[in-house]
């Protein structure tokens, strides 16, 4: 998959270094993935939330941080829309 929004990830990792290793691993997995459906994502990440056909919410560091991604399965693109703390997540506008 092509990953868009790496700048957001890098900025977040600078501010929250304890999340770096998990985010680096997630990023590497996304780049090597070939997700065709939401089911494919859920096969790999059992605790992912799928609030819409093209959205996924991933948890990191014991649910301390969350990442909202939009996934264009047919195009093979994962867009990082938001990443933040659990408290920040409560303020996100999720379609």
Secondary structure, 3 states (H helix, E strand, C coil): CEEECHHHHHHHHHHCHHHHHHHHHHHHHHHHCCCCCHHHHHHHCCCCEEEECCEEEEEECCCCEEEEEEEECCCCEEEEEEEEEHHHHCCCCCC
